[in-house]
């Protein structure tokens, strides 16, 4: 019976061997064998189809097929800071006023091995499109946001963060003068590979942290000068926070971004030093060297006597970037730690974004963080609130009269000082002209004396007979 069944497949011996081999295979494998074979046939078919398409592509275009893209290695943070100095201004350096030429030359003169570039109101949009457009970081939301914003100070703040994210290096406002070369910005005891960012303290007045007006501005890092390496997450976090905040303000005011109105304090907290400081401290806490370390807060930088490295951010003392402010124990520009000098001649943006001004007592910022002055301002304002409307009007009128008299006096003093200075300049000019004329007369006399021929003296005649 076995021989009859196996006869169509071949000899009895072969049939017996096949049956023996089949009986040794697991039942599950025998059942799935057709599927395995079908899968193998499909793989071979697809492989041959790929080879066929590759040969068609090569024969059609005369080029070999494009090899698969190699997986990109993870980004490595640079060991050194890019040797690049950035500034932004309304016009290009060829159209600078003399004062801006002088500050620009301080950077290039002290750092001849660095590249220097100025972005202007005419080429900033192209820069943002190039780096954040589809061929760059592919952030069309950032490009459109920057295009929509019209407030000059907001664009100036945002642009410095965009530059530092895209390329890194050093950023300095146009009215900041370099006092020392950039290799002095990182003390020798530090290794550049351990540092991602270099910043300095600007305002260190924590005693006023609860003041209703001065509080949010009482503790901040300086953002008119700072260094960083490219593509730091903290810079992108800051950019995105600004976008979210300003879009929220536009919704609150029910206007497009281009028509948003902002006061001084909103600029400081939304895009300026306070926003800059909060983003950095948040990043420090996120990347603490020791996860068990307590939260990093401003008290770590209060009365900073020497530079400190925290979460790869090198924090310099207040003298470094903000000397000569008259507050925060900032010293003066003759100090060894002073690296730059801020001249403030380009800082006219508050005229478009005014500070809070009390109708009788003016701006508390005029106190420049002087304790006695701020206390007096607070006391006067508190007393004013308790007055009747008639008394308040009388105080306002009196203070306005005193303010006008003071302004008139200051105006006359300035005019008198300008007149004296002009007279002194004219007198010095006349003295110089007279000295120059006297010098020319002397030279001409000496030249004429040298040109006159010498006459031989005749011998005296003997009068004796």
C-alpha angles and dihedrals in degrees: 000000000000091000092052093050094048098041096091090056096053138271122359090244093055091046091050092049091048092049090048091051092046091051090053093055117090113259092235091054093049090053094049096041094097090054092050091050092048090050092051091050090050092050091050090048093052092046091052090046090054091050090048092052091047091052090048091050091049094047093045100048103021090234130108116249116273109262118234114272114261114239110260119243116242114270114269118209111240117256093218133041113252111261093237132122117203131195132166128209145149095265138024122267093262088066097043122132114241093259091056092045089055095052092044091052090052088064098043094040095053094040107040092160093058128089114239126205137171122201114205141194087265102052105027094092092055090050092053092046092049097050101033100032126096094286092049127039089332096231105145089167090063093046093050093044093053091047092051099049114092104175104108097214092049090052090046092052093044094046094056090053092047091050093048092049094047101043112355126206125118125328122197131171115248092252095053118105123206112234096178135023119268095251085070092059092080113050115234093246090071129076114224091222089065094054129073099172140021118206137159136217114258108173120021106172104125092159086078096048091116096046110121093230107019097038101087090046098045097092122036147136120237117258099177086083128021142132131223144159120251126276098014111170091226091064092051090046089054092048093050093046090054091050093049093046097048093044087053091051090050090053091049091050091041092228136113118267090258092061100046113130117214132183127213096269092049091054092049094048098034105045108351136072096315093052090045092049096046092050092050095047090048089052091048090055092047092053102036115163089228116035089205092057115114119255116291110242136168094270086075088067100036114120089359107194098184138010118287132200113218123173091338091309115117109213115199126201121268091259091064100071104358108044120147098031095127092235141061090047087280097158119201140294093264090069117112091236094055110110103167140019120221111210096185094211091128094047099098097120094104088072087070094039105039126205123237106284121192111222092233107023103032126211120351088209087072086075089067090216094304105156098217092047094049092047090052091048091051092047093049093048092048091051091047091057091058094053126099118253090256092053091046091053091049091051092047092050092047093048091046090053091049090047092052092047090050092048091048091050092048090048092053091046090051092048090049091048090048090049092050092046091050091049091049091049091049091047090049089048091051091048090050092049091048092048090048091049091048091049091051091048090051092049091048091050092049091047091050091048091053092048095051111097117239114242119219115241113242116230114254114255117246106247093190115108 
